[in-house]
Amino acid sequence: MLRVTHKRSVDISRFEANLFGIILPMGLRVERVHITGADATVIHEPFSATLEDPGRLEVFVKQEDIAGFLNQTAPAGLKNVTVEAMAGFLHVRATKTVIIDVKAYVVCSLRIVGESKLFVDLESVDVMGVGTKQLMQSQIDKINPIIDTTDFPVSSKLETVEVVEGGILLRGRISPPA
């Protein structure tokens, strides 16, 4: 005789969730993740969720958290890193000790690769009035990508990245595991 089990499920016409202060596996702190969607079905056991259409994902990372991440990972031995998000770029100021403390100023842009990774690209580098872009690029390559959605617990695709006042804003889509 076959045993009949009933899956308990809940249909959700619309949902919204905000998550704050998330630390990603590589150490970067994300200030806020905002998720919205519609027409979801959540099954109790085993837990699963489905969406008729992918939900929306918005991720905000504060400039101070980017600076904290760079101070923690110390690419190229940099210290005292500050980051300012303005005019579509990340402006990074830092100190590197080479016998004496040397001030560095770096301008970076951001790009999405393969809908899942956020990379930092160097636009310009100024160390004591000398451009040393190639030297710094190898150090930046060590921290790239700074965000990788394959580490997220929900399948996510990044669509846009924007440098906004106070940080960076990523937008994309999510699909929960079935």
N, C-alpha and C positions, 0 to 999 in steps of 0.2 A: 504494500500500500504506500502511495506517495504522500509525503508530508507536505502540507500546504503552508507556506509562510506569506505573510502580508508585509510588504515594505511600507513603512510609514514615511510619507513624503509631505512636503509643504510647498505649495506654489506661491511664488512671490511676484507680484506684478511690477514692483519697482523697489530698488534698494540703493542705499548710499552708506558708505563707510569711510571713516577718517582714522588713520593710524598715525601716531606721532612718535618721534624719537627712535626711529628704527636704525639699528647698527647692522650694516651689511657685512657679509663674511670677511671682506678684505679690510674692514675697519672704518669705512666712511659712514658718517651719521647722516641719515635722511631726516629732515625736519618733519615732513608731512607726506603721506600718501593718501590720495582721495580717490575712491573707487565708486563708480555709479553703474547701474545697469537695470535691465528690465526683463521680465518674463523668465524668471529663474525657477528651477525645481530643485529642492534640496531633499535628499533621501537620508533618513536617520542612520540606518545601519545596513551594510557598511556605509560610512559617510561618503557622499558624493554630491556634486552639484552640477547642473547643466544650465546653459543659457541658450535661448534661441538665437541671439546675436551677441557678439562679443561686447563686454562692458567697456566703459571708459576708464582710463587710468591717468592720474596726474600726480607727478612726483616733484616735490620742491626740496632743494638742497640749499641751505644758507651758505653765504660766502664765508662766514666764520667756521662752519663745519668743514668746508673745503680746506681752509687754512689749517685747522686742527689735524685733518688727515695728512696734509703735506708735512706738517711739523712732526707728526708721528712716524711717517715713512721716510722722511728726510732724503728726498732724491738729491743726488749730487752733493750730499752733506750740507744741505741748506738748513738754516735755522732762523728763528724769528720771522717766520713766514706770515704775511698778511695778504688777504685777497680782497679785491674790490670788483664787484660785478657792475660794469657800466659800459654804455655805448656798444652793446653787443659782444663784448669781450670780457674775459677775466684778466684783471691786472694784478700781477703777483709781484710783491716786493719781498726780498729775503736777504739774509746775510750768509756769506760763505767764508769760512776761515781758511786762508792760504797764507800762512805766516802771520798776516794781519787780517782783520775783518774787512771783507770786500762786499759792497752793496750790489745786489743784482735786481734788475727790473725786467720782468717777462710779461709779454702780452700773449694770451692764449685764446684760441677759438675752440669750439666743441663740434663734434660730428657724431652721427649715429652710424654704426656699421652693422649690417645684417639684421636690422630691426631689433637687436638685443643688446648691443654694446655701445657705451658712450666713451668716446676717445677724446683726449686733450691733444690739440695740435698747437705747436709754437708758431706764432706769427712774427714775433721779434724778441730779441734778447739784448740787453744792455748791461754789461758789467764794466763799471768804471769807464764808460764811454766807448767800450769796444763791443761789437756784436760777436757773440760766440754761439750762434744758433745750433751748429752741428754738435758742439760739445754738450749743450743742454738737451738736445733732442734724444740722445741715447739715454739720459737719465729719465726723461719723461716717458720713454718707451717702457721703462721698468714698472711704472705705475698704471699704464694703460692696459685694459680699459678701466676707467674709474667706477663705472657701473656696468654690471652684466646681469641682465634679467634672467638668464638661465639659472641663476642662484635664487630667484624668487620662488616662493612656494606655489605660485599660480602662473600658468603660461602667460607671458606678456610680450607684446610687440611694441617697440618704441617707434613713434611716427615723427615727432618734432622735438627739437630742443631749442630753448630760447634763454639768452642771458637777460635776466630782468633785474630790477632794483633789488639788491640784497641777496641775489643768488641765481640759481639756474632752475628752470622749469621744464620738465619733460612731460610730453603727452603721448598717450598710446592707447592700446586696447588690451583687455585681459580675457582669458577663457579659463574657467576653473577646470580642474581635473574631473573627468567623468568617472 
